[in-house]
Amino acid sequence: MKLLAVLLAMLSFSPLLRADVLPEFPLWPNGAPGALGTGTNDVPTLTPYLADPAIATGACVVVCPGGGYGGLASHEGPDYALFLNTQGVTAFVLKYRLGSAGYRHPIMLQDAARAVRVVRSRSGDYKIDPHHIGIMGSSAGGHLASTLLTHFDLGVADAADPIDKLSSRPDLGILCYPVITMEAYGHAGSRENLLGKFPTADLINLLSNEKQVSPGTPPTFLWHTVEDQAVPVRNSMEFAAALQRSGVAFDLHIYQQGRHGIGLQAKPPGFEGAHPWASDLVYWLKAQGFVKR
C-alpha cells in the first residue's frame, strides 16, 4: 500500500507522468505485408505519447528502440518519448519486426517508413505539423533510423492505400550511438539479424548507410562515446563525414566516457542527472524549429 501511495503521488505531481500515453495500434490494420504470422512479433505497432497541449510545439518524433535487431530496449523507447514530451514534442514509439522473429531486410525499413507515413496521415488527429516529423533511434534502432534517412521515398502516386501516397522522408534524424555500417566496424549481431548469416556484398553496401547519404538526407543529430565497445564511435564519425560531403546540416557530439546503451542514464519522473546529450539535443531541436526557443 505504501508503494502504491508513492506511485499515485508521483502521477499527481510529475508533468512527465501526466503525458497522454495512448494505446498502441497496428501500422497495418488488416495485417502487415510480409508477415510470417499473426502473433505479437508479427504485428508492427506505434504507441503515441502526446505532449501536453499547454507546451506542445506541433513537432513529433518516431522513436526506434535498439536491441541488435533481436529485441527492443524499453529504456530507448518510452523513456525517450517521455523526455521529448517535456520539451513539447509528441513521440510515437515504434515496435518494428525483428530478426529474432525470422524477419530480414527490407521488412524493418518497411515498418519504419510506414510509421512516418501513418503519423503524417494522422497529423490533424494528433495536432502535429506534417512537416515536423523526425525519426530517432539508438544502436540498431539508430541503424534503422539512418536507413530511413537515406532510403526514404516520396510516396507512390498510384498506390491503392492512400497512406502509401505520402512521403516517408523524415524531416530530421536523431541517432544515438548508432550502428551505421554493415562493414567490419559495425555490429556483427545486428548485421546477422538484419541480413542473415551470408549477406551478399551488394546488400552489405546497400545497408552501410554512410555510403547512402545524399543531399536529400535530412538534417541529423548524432552522439556517441569513445568508450563504446559494442558499436565503435567510427560509425557516427563516418556518417557525419558523409553528411558533410553532401552538404547536409548536422550536429555530432562525441563524449569521452560512457558505455554502449546508456540511454538517458536517468528514469522518470524527473530525468535529473540525464546525460549531457539530452540538453545538447534540445539545443539542436530549437534550431530546427521542433522545440520553442
N, C-alpha and C positions, 0 to 999 in steps of 0.2 A: 504494500500500500504506500509505503514511503517513496519507493521508486516511482510509482505512478503519479504521486503528487508532484515530484520533481519534474517529470516529463510534462505534465499539464502546465506547470508553471513556466517551463521553457517555451511551450507552444503559445502561451498567452503573452509572453514578453518579447520573444525574439522575432524581429521582422523577417529573418531568413526562413523560419519555420512557418510563417504565415503565407509563404508563396503559394500560389494557386496551382497545385500539382493535380493534373487531370489524369484520368485512366489512360493507359496505353491503348493504342489502336493499330490495326494492321495496315501496312503500306498498300497492300492489295486486298480489298475486302473479299474478293472471290478466289483468293489463293495466289501466291507469288509465282511468277514464271520460273520454271526450272526447279520447283520444289520437289524434294525427294519423299515427302510425306506430309502429314498434317499435324505433327507434334509441335511443341513449343519451339524446338530448334529449327523448324521449317517455316516459321511464320515471322518475318521481319516486322518490327513494330517501331512506333515512336511514342515516347511519353512526354507530354507537354508540361513545362514549368513556366507558368506565366508570371511576368514581372508585375509588381504592384502597380495598378493604374496611376497612382499618385506620382510615381517616378519613372514610368515606362517611357522609353525613348522611341519605340517603334521598331527597333532593331531586334534581330534574333540570331541564334547560332544553333546549328545542328551539331550535337556532341557525339563523337565516336569513341567509346572506351577502348583501351588497349587490352592486350591479353594474348599476343602472339598468333592471332587468328585462330586460337584454340579455345579462348574463353573471353569473358567481358569483365573487366575490373570495375567494381562499383565505385571505388574512390576516384575514378577517372570519368565518371558519368554523372550521377546525381549530385555529387559534391560540387563539380564544376558548374552544373546547372544552377544550383542554389547560389553559388558565388556570383555568377553572371546576373542573377536576379537582383542582387544587392546593388548592381550598377544600372538597373532599369532595363536590362536586356533579357528578353524572353529566350528560353532554351528548350530544345527538343532532344532528348536522349535517344539515340538510335540503337536498337537491338538488331544487328545485322547477322546474316548467316555465316557459319564458321567452318573452317577446315576440319575441325574435330567432329563435325556432324556430316562430313562427306562432301562438303562444297568446295569448289575451286573457282579461281578467276574465270569468267567475269562476274560471278554471282555477287560478290561483295561490292564491287563497283556499281552493279545494277541496283543494289539496295541503297547505297549512299546517294546515287543520282535520283532515285525515286523519292528519297526523303526530302531532298531540296525541292523537287518539283511539287510534292504534296504540300509542303509548307507554303510554297509560293502560291499554290492554288487556293489555299485557305487563309491567305493573308488578311482578308477582310474579317473573317471569323475571329482571328486572334489579334486583330488591330495592330498588325505589323506592316512595315514598308516592304513590298516585294523586291525592292532594290537594295535592301539592307539585310541580306540573309548570308550569314557566314557558315563555315564548317570548321570544326575543331576536333583534333584527335591526339592521342598520346600513344607513343610506342607503335605497335602495329595499327592502332587506330589512327595514328599520325600518318602511317603509310596509306591507309585508306583515304584519309582526308587529302593527302598530297596527290593521290591518284585521281580524285575528282577534280582537284585544282588544275591538273594537266591533261585530263582525258574527258572533260565535260563536253556536252553538245548543246546546241541552242534550241533543241526541240525538233520533233518530227511533224512537219506540217500536215501530213495526211494520216496521222495516227488515229486509230479508232477511239482510243481513250483520250479525252481532252487534256488530261493531266500530262500525257506524254508529248503534247504540243508545246509545253512550257520548257524554258531553258533549265538545264541542270547546273549551270555555271554559278558557283558561289560568288558573293561579292567580296569576300576576303577569306583568308585561311589563318588558322591558329594551330601551330604544330609544336607539341610538347615532347621533347626527347624522341623525335620520330624515327622510325625505320623509314628510310628513303629509298635505298638501293636494294636490288636483288643480287648485287655482286658480293664478293667475299667479305667486304667490310660492313655488310648489312647485318641481318639476324637470321641465322640458319633455320630456326624453328618457324619463324614467320614465313620464310620463303617456302618451306615444305608444306605448311598448312595452306598456303595460298596457291601454289603452283604444282604441288605434288613432288614426288621424290626425284623425278628426272625431267625437269623442265627443259625445253629447247633454248638455244642461245637467243633466238628471236624473242621468245617470251620473257626471258630474263632482261633483255634490253628494253622491251616494251614497258615492263613494270619497274624498271630502275628510273624513278621519276626525276632524278637530277638530269636525265637525258631527254626528258619530255617537256621541259619548260619552254614556253613561247612568250612573245609579247602579250598574248591574251591571257596569260596566267594571272589570277587575281593577286592583289597585294597580300603579303603574308608576314605573320609574326612567328618567329622561331625561337625556341630556347632549348638549351642542352647543358649538361655538366661535363667537365673534363674527366671527372672520375667515373663516368658511366662505363661499366664493364660489360654490360649486356648489348647495348647499341652504341657503338663508338660515335663520339662527337663529330667525326668526319661526315656523318650522314647529313647533319644540319648545315655544316660548312659548305658541302658540295651543292646542296640545294640553294643556299644563299648565293653562292658564286654564280650559279646558273641564272638565278633571278637578276642578278646584277648585269650579266651579259645580255639579257633580254630587255633590260630597261624597266623591270618591274619593281615597284616600291616594296621595301621590306624592312623589318627590324630583326636583327639577330642578336640574341643575348646568350653568352656563354659564361657559366658560373664555374668557379674553380672546384667547389665542393658539392657533393650530393650523389647519392646512389641512383640507379635507374628506378623509375616507377615511383618517385617520391610524391607526385601529385602536388597538392597544396601544402602538404605537411601540417594540415590543420583540419578540424572537423567542425560541422555545425554544432552549436548555433552561432558562434561568433567569428570563426576563422582568425582569431587572434594568433599571431605568430606565423601566418602564412608565408611561404617562401617569397622572396622579393620579385619573382617573375610575375606574380599576380598584380602587384602595383605597376610594374613595367607594362603589363598588358593593358591595364586600364588607361594608362597614359597614351598608349598607342591607339586604343579604341576611340579615345576622344578625338585624336587627329583624323580618324576615319569617319567620324560623324556617327558612330554607334553608341557612344556614351556622351552625355551632356557635359560641357566644359564647366 
